[in-house]
Amino acid sequence: MSLFGDLAGLFKTTGKTEKVKTKPQSFENKPKPQPQLVNSPRAPKVDLEKLEKFEVQAREIIAEAREEAAKIREEAARTRTEIFSKEAEVDRRAGAIEEREKILRVGKEEVDRKLAEVEEVKKQQLAKLERIANLKKDEARQLILDATEKRLAEEVAKKITEAEIQIKATAEEKAKEILIDAMKHGAVDYVPEYTVSSIKLPDEEMKGRIIGKEGRNIRSFEVATGVEVELDETLDIRLSSFDPVRREIAKRSLEKLIKDGRIQPQRIEEIVAKTKQEVDRILLEEGEKLCHSLKVYNLHPDLVKLLGRYKFRFSYGQNMIVHTLEETQIGVAIAQELKANVAVVRLGCLLHDIGKIVTEEEGTHIQLGVDLLKKYRLPESVVNCVAEHHEDKPFSSIESAITWVADAISGSRPGARYEPHEDYLKRMTHVEEVVKSFVEVAEVAAYQAGREVRVIVKPETVSDSELTVLTEKIAKKLEEDAKWAGQIKVTAIRETRAVGIAK
């Protein structure tokens, strides 16, 4: 039975009950109260041992509660002390920061004031210097710069030499490897042919048949082919036309007429019509052969046919099919080495000169090529390669630069192109005139078709240190004014001679 059951049974009675009068006593000093039982045989017995046990447990719980409360009060007091300490530290640091900001603000104001004073002194000194030297500000600046450049010429020359050595050590070898490897890939299997549109007649009788009565045959031939026929006292006939395809049709037609022997206006028209069909078929075949050899597919048929015209087109004596094959192979090899977009370079090199065979419109071959490619909606990156392959515009991508390099390599290699003697002399003279524009130069001579320039300077005006700087200036000037497909090497020489005569 539980404690509450015992207590309830203690005070229950079935008959009369007596009130138990007890005085309140404390648990510590008073004896335990003894309950007064009623004189009833049915009253339950009280378990005193359990009652004592519960009282002991109650006292222990009270004692533990007091101890826990004391600990909590101590912890709260310690926490309060720590909080007060941290608040004091924060206040101290905030004060230190405010003091530091105040010091910095005062220091900044002092610095600004001194800078203003320095600027005012500078202005006064400049004004004084202008009055003394009787020079304007820009003139004085240029004078100081010239003096500084002259004083630092030795150091500049040393820096230039060190930079050249470092660049050559790292870049020259790699560039040579890339270009040599690319040129090996671009080597073609045959040499460009040099031909002219001329035909050798077998005899004077055939010459008379071609002319015809009152020149009817030759006029019919010129109308049908669109070329001019030039005759002289020899047995040679020259065919002149700005369109290489027309010239080729005329040449083939005239050869067939000479072989056939029947030369009359109607027969001329028939032969020319058949030859045109034959040449159109040849153009398409040559265009397809060129595209397939360069692994270019799915190009518009009209563009393929235009590319076939390369077979009959020459630039400075260099056949355009050979030049295009060579340039494209070189450009693709360089693009692969430099991790560029090979597809863009391949198309850019293939189509870079397509404007040269557009004869129906006026304009430069670059603009004509760009307009043609835009008409057939080729990618902008390919159009930019064509537009920038002569540096008419700044390079917009590495692919454009590669196209330009490949074109320069193919066009400037020895034997690739024929150049008239007059143009050769004009270029050489222009290179020498550009170098002679420097007052420090005494003599100049161009060699290797303008690829090398030897300069003799005036030793009394140029020191050894200034010679390197002058060489760089000459090279820069040639780069801007003397347009050339390759590099121009500048060698400057400073020579001092002393002559003595013994008597």
C-alpha positions in Angstrom: 0.0 0.0 0.0 1.3 3.5 -0.8 2.0 6.2 1.7 -1.2 8.1 0.9 -3.2 5.0 1.3 -1.7 4.4 4.7 -2.4 8.0 5.8 -6.0 7.8 4.5 -6.6 4.5 6.3 -5.2 6.0 9.5 -7.9 8.6 9.7 -10.8 6.6 8.5 -13.3 5.2 11.1 -16.4 3.2 10.7 -17.9 4.4 14.1 -16.9 7.2 16.5 -13.6 8.9 16.1 -11.5 10.9 18.4 -9.6 14.0 17.5 -5.9 13.6 18.0 -4.4 16.7 19.5 -0.8 17.2 18.6 1.5 20.1 18.8 3.6 21.2 15.7 7.2 20.0 16.0 10.2 20.5 13.7 11.8 17.6 12.0 15.2 18.3 13.5 14.6 18.7 17.2 11.1 17.3 18.0 10.4 13.5 18.4 8.5 12.0 15.6 4.7 12.3 16.2 2.9 9.2 17.1 -0.5 9.0 15.6 -3.4 8.4 18.0 -5.4 5.5 16.8 -9.1 5.2 17.4 -10.4 2.4 19.4 -11.8 0.5 16.5 -10.9 -2.9 15.6 -11.3 -2.0 11.8 -8.6 0.9 11.7 -5.6 0.0 9.5 -2.1 -0.2 10.9 0.4 2.6 10.0 3.8 1.5 8.4 6.2 3.7 10.3 9.3 2.5 8.6 8.0 3.7 5.2 7.1 7.0 6.6 10.6 7.5 8.0 12.1 6.5 4.7 10.0 9.1 2.8 10.9 11.8 5.2 14.6 11.1 4.7 14.2 11.2 1.0 12.4 14.5 1.3 15.2 16.0 3.3 17.8 14.9 0.8 15.8 16.4 -2.1 15.6 19.7 -0.3 19.3 19.7 0.5 20.2 18.9 -3.1 17.9 21.7 -4.3 19.6 24.2 -2.0 23.0 23.2 -3.2 21.9 23.5 -6.9 20.4 26.9 -6.2 23.7 28.1 -4.5 25.7 26.9 -7.6 23.4 28.7 -9.9 23.7 31.9 -7.9 27.5 31.6 -8.0 27.5 30.9 -11.8 25.3 33.9 -12.4 27.5 36.2 -10.3 30.6 35.0 -12.3 28.9 35.5 -15.6 27.8 38.9 -14.6 31.4 39.8 -13.7 32.7 38.5 -17.1 30.1 40.6 -19.0 31.0 43.7 -17.1 34.7 43.0 -17.9 34.0 42.5 -21.6 31.9 45.6 -21.8 34.8 47.6 -20.3 37.2 46.1 -22.9 34.9 47.0 -25.8 34.6 50.6 -24.5 38.3 50.8 -24.2 38.9 49.6 -27.8 36.2 51.9 -29.2 37.9 54.8 -27.6 41.3 53.7 -29.0 39.8 53.4 -32.5 38.2 56.9 -32.3 41.6 58.3 -31.2 43.4 56.6 -34.0 40.9 57.9 -36.6 41.3 61.4 -35.2 45.1 61.2 -35.6 44.7 59.8 -39.2 42.3 62.6 -40.1 44.7 65.2 -38.8 47.6 63.5 -40.7 45.7 63.4 -44.0 44.8 67.1 -43.7 48.5 67.8 -43.1 49.5 65.8 -46.1 46.9 67.5 -48.4 48.1 70.8 -47.2 51.8 70.0 -48.0 50.9 68.6 -51.4 49.1 71.8 -52.2 52.2 73.7 -51.1 54.4 71.5 -53.3 52.1 72.0 -56.3 52.2 75.8 -55.8 56.0 75.8 -55.6 56.1 73.6 -58.7 54.0 76.1 -60.7 56.1 79.0 -59.5 59.3 77.2 -60.5 58.0 76.3 -63.9 56.9 79.9 -64.5 60.3 81.1 -63.4 62.0 78.6 -65.6 60.0 79.7 -68.6 60.9 83.3 -68.0 64.6 82.5 -67.6 64.9 80.1 -70.6 62.4 82.1 -72.8 60.8 78.7 -73.6 57.2 77.5 -73.6 56.2 74.6 -71.4 56.0 72.1 -74.3 59.3 73.3 -75.7 61.0 72.9 -72.3 59.5 69.5 -71.8 60.8 68.3 -75.2 64.2 69.7 -74.4 64.3 67.8 -71.1 63.1 64.6 -72.8 65.8 64.9 -75.4 68.5 65.5 -72.8 67.2 62.6 -70.7 67.0 60.3 -73.8 70.6 61.2 -74.7 71.8 60.6 -71.1 70.0 57.3 -70.8 70.9 56.1 -74.3 73.5 53.7 -73.0 71.0 52.2 -70.5 68.3 52.0 -73.1 70.7 50.3 -75.6 71.6 47.8 -72.9 68.0 47.1 -72.1 67.2 46.6 -75.8 70.1 44.2 -76.3 69.1 42.2 -73.2 65.5 42.1 -74.4 66.5 41.0 -77.8 68.7 38.2 -76.4 65.9 37.0 -74.1 63.3 37.1 -76.8 65.5 35.3 -79.3 66.4 32.6 -76.8 62.8 31.7 -76.2 60.7 32.8 -79.2 63.0 32.6 -82.2 63.7 28.9 -82.1 60.0 28.0 -81.5 58.9 30.3 -84.3 61.4 28.8 -86.6 60.2 25.3 -85.8 56.6 26.2 -86.4 57.2 28.1 -89.7 59.7 25.5 -91.1 57.4 22.7 -90.2 54.4 24.6 -91.8 56.4 25.3 -95.0 57.3 21.6 -95.2 53.6 20.7 -95.0 52.9 23.4 -97.7 55.4 22.2 -100.2 53.6 21.6 -103.5 54.4 18.8 -106.0 54.9 21.0 -109.0 56.3 24.3 -109.9 54.0 27.2 -111.0 53.9 27.5 -114.8 54.6 30.8 -116.5 52.5 31.1 -119.7 51.1 33.9 -121.8 48.0 33.8 -124.0 49.7 33.6 -127.4 49.5 31.2 -130.3 52.1 30.4 -133.0 50.6 30.1 -136.5 51.9 27.6 -138.9 52.1 29.9 -142.0 51.0 33.1 -143.6 48.1 31.4 -145.3 46.5 30.5 -141.9 47.1 34.0 -140.7 45.1 35.2 -143.7 42.2 32.8 -143.0 42.0 34.0 -139.5 41.8 37.6 -140.6 39.2 36.8 -143.4 37.9 38.9 -146.1 38.0 42.5 -145.0 38.7 41.3 -141.4 35.3 39.6 -141.0 36.6 36.4 -139.4 38.8 38.2 -136.8 35.9 40.6 -135.9 33.5 37.7 -135.4 36.1 35.9 -133.3 36.6 39.0 -131.0 32.8 39.5 -130.7 32.2 35.8 -129.8 35.1 35.5 -127.3 35.2 39.0 -125.9 39.0 39.3 -126.3 41.2 41.5 -128.4 43.3 39.8 -131.1 46.7 41.4 -131.7 48.6 40.6 -134.9 52.1 41.8 -136.0 54.5 41.0 -138.8 55.5 37.6 -137.1 53.3 34.5 -137.0 52.4 35.1 -133.4 48.9 35.9 -132.3 48.4 37.5 -128.9 45.0 37.3 -127.1 44.4 40.3 -124.7 41.6 40.4 -122.1 41.3 41.3 -118.4 39.3 38.1 -117.9 41.6 35.0 -117.8 38.7 32.6 -118.5 37.7 34.5 -121.6 41.3 34.5 -122.7 41.5 30.7 -122.1 38.3 30.1 -124.1 39.6 32.2 -126.9 43.0 30.4 -126.9 41.3 26.9 -127.0 38.8 28.0 -129.7 41.5 29.4 -131.9 43.6 26.3 -131.6 40.6 24.2 -132.6 39.9 26.5 -135.6 43.5 26.3 -136.8 43.4 22.5 -136.5 40.0 22.3 -138.3 40.9 24.7 -141.0 37.4 25.8 -141.7 37.4 29.4 -140.5 34.2 31.4 -141.1 31.9 33.4 -138.8 29.3 30.6 -138.3 32.0 28.0 -137.6 33.7 30.4 -135.2 30.5 30.8 -133.2 30.0 27.1 -133.0 33.5 26.3 -131.9 33.4 29.1 -129.3 30.1 27.9 -127.9 31.4 24.3 -127.5 34.6 25.6 -125.9 32.7 27.6 -123.4 30.8 24.5 -122.3 34.1 22.6 -122.1 35.8 25.3 -120.0 32.8 25.6 -117.7 33.1 21.9 -117.0 36.8 22.3 -116.5 36.2 25.1 -114.0 33.9 23.0 -111.9 36.2 20.0 -112.0 39.2 22.2 -111.0 37.3 23.8 -108.2 36.2 20.5 -106.8 39.7 19.1 -107.1 41.1 22.1 -105.2 38.5 21.8 -102.5 38.9 18.1 -102.1 42.7 18.3 -101.9 42.3 20.8 -99.1 39.5 18.8 -97.4 36.9 21.4 -97.9 33.4 20.0 -98.5 29.8 21.3 -98.8 30.8 24.6 -100.3 28.3 26.3 -102.5 28.6 25.1 -106.1 28.9 28.7 -107.4 31.9 29.3 -105.1 33.4 26.0 -106.2 33.1 27.0 -109.9 34.7 30.4 -109.1 37.6 28.7 -107.4 38.1 26.7 -110.6 39.0 30.0 -112.3 42.2 29.9 -110.2 43.6 27.5 -112.9 43.7 30.3 -115.5 44.6 33.2 -113.1 48.2 34.3 -112.4 49.4 36.8 -109.9 52.9 38.1 -110.5 53.5 35.0 -112.6 52.3 32.7 -109.7 49.4 30.4 -110.5 46.6 31.0 -108.0 45.8 27.3 -107.6 49.4 26.6 -106.6 49.5 29.6 -104.4 46.2 28.7 -102.7 47.3 25.1 -102.1 50.6 26.2 -100.7 49.2 28.9 -98.5 46.3 26.7 -97.1 48.7 23.9 -96.2 51.0 26.3 -94.4 48.2 28.0 -92.6 46.6 24.8 -91.4 50.0 23.6 -90.1 50.5 26.8 -88.2 47.0 26.7 -86.8 47.4 23.2 -85.5 50.7 24.2 -83.7 49.0 27.2 -82.1 45.8 25.4 -81.2 43.7 27.8 -83.3 40.5 27.1 -85.2 41.8 25.0 -88.1 38.4 25.1 -90.0 38.4 28.9 -90.0 42.0 29.1 -91.2 41.4 26.5 -93.9 38.4 28.4 -95.4 40.2 31.8 -94.9 43.3 30.7 -96.8 41.2 29.0 -99.5 39.0 32.0 -100.2 41.4 34.9 -99.4 42.0 35.8 -103.0 38.6 35.0 -104.5 38.0 38.7 -105.2 40.7 38.6 -107.9 38.5 36.5 -110.1 35.4 38.7 -109.8 35.7 40.7 -113.0 32.1 41.9 -113.3 32.4 44.6 -110.6 34.8 47.3 -109.6 36.9 47.5 -106.4 39.9 46.0 -104.7 40.1 42.2 -104.6 39.7 42.3 -100.8 36.4 44.3 -100.9 35.1 42.2 -103.8 36.0 39.0 -101.9 34.3 40.2 -98.7 31.1 41.2 -100.5 31.0 37.8 -102.3 31.5 35.8 -99.1 28.8 37.8 -97.3 26.5 37.1 -100.3 26.8 33.4 -99.7 26.6 33.9 -95.9 29.9 32.4 -94.9 30.9 32.8 -91.1 32.0 36.2 -90.0 35.3 34.8 -88.8 36.1 33.5 -92.3 35.1 36.9 -93.9 37.4 38.7 -91.4 40.3 36.5 -92.5 39.7 37.7 -96.1 39.2 41.3 -95.1 42.4 41.4 -93.0 44.9 39.3 -95.0 46.7 42.4 -96.3 46.5 44.3 -92.9 43.9 46.7 -94.3 42.2 46.3 -91.0 43.6 45.3 -87.6 43.6 41.6 -86.9 40.4 40.6 -85.1 41.5 37.0 -84.3 44.5 34.7 -84.3 43.0 33.0 -87.4 43.2 36.2 -89.4 46.9 36.7 -88.4 47.7 33.1 -89.4 46.1 33.7 -92.8 48.2 36.8 -93.3 51.4 34.9 -92.3 50.7 32.0 -94.6 50.0 34.3 -97.5 53.2 36.2 -96.9 55.3 33.0 -96.7 53.8 31.6 -99.9 54.1 34.9 -101.8 57.5 36.0 -100.7 59.5 32.8 -100.9 62.2 32.9 -103.6 61.0 32.1 -107.1 57.3 32.3 -106.2 56.5 35.5 -108.0 57.8 37.5 -111.0 58.2 41.2 -110.6 58.9 43.8 -113.3 62.3 45.4 -113.1 60.7 48.9 -112.7 58.8 47.8 -109.6 61.9 46.3 -108.2 63.9 49.5 -108.6 61.1 51.6 -107.2 60.8 49.5 -104.0 64.6 49.5 -103.5 64.8 53.3 -104.0 61.9 53.8 -101.6 63.5 51.8 -98.8 66.7 53.8 -99.1 64.8 57.1 -99.1 63.0 56.2 -95.9 66.4 55.5 -94.2 68.0 58.7 -95.5 65.3 60.7 -93.8 67.3 60.4 -90.6 69.8 63.2 -90.2 72.3 60.9 -88.4 72.6 58.7 -91.6 75.5 59.3 -93.9 75.0 56.5 -96.4 72.6 53.7 -97.0 72.4 50.7 -99.3 69.6 48.2 -99.8 70.3 44.5 -100.6 68.5 41.2 -101.1 65.6 42.8 -103.0 65.0 45.2 -100.1 65.1 42.6 -97.4 68.4 43.9 -95.9 69.5 47.5 -95.4 73.1 48.6 -94.5 73.4 52.0 -92.9 76.5 54.1 -92.3 76.0 56.8 -89.6 77.8 60.0 -88.9 80.2 59.1 -86.0 80.4 62.7 -84.7 76.7 62.8 -84.1 75.9 59.3 -82.9 77.7 57.5 -80.0 78.0 53.8 -79.7 75.2 53.6 -77.2 72.9 55.8 -79.3 73.6 53.6 -82.4 71.4 50.8 -81.0 68.5 53.2 -80.4 68.9 54.7 -83.8 68.7 51.3 -85.4 65.5 50.5 -83.7 64.0 53.8 -84.9 65.0 53.1 -88.5 63.5 49.6 -88.3 60.2 51.1 -86.9 60.1 53.7 -89.6 60.6 51.0 -92.3 57.9 48.9 -90.8 55.4 51.8 -91.1 56.4 53.3 -94.5 58.1 50.6 -96.5 55.4 47.9 -97.0 56.9 44.6 -97.7 55.7 41.0 -97.4 58.7 39.8 -95.4 61.2 41.2 -92.8 63.7 43.9 -93.4 67.0 43.5 -91.6 68.7 46.8 -90.6 72.5 46.9 -90.0 73.9 50.2 -88.7 77.6 50.9 -88.8 79.5 53.6 -86.9 83.1 53.9 -88.1 85.8 56.4 -86.9 89.0 56.8 -88.9 92.2 58.6 -88.1 94.8 59.2 -90.8 98.4 60.3 -90.1 101.2 61.1 -92.5 104.8 60.5 -91.6 107.3 62.9 -93.3 
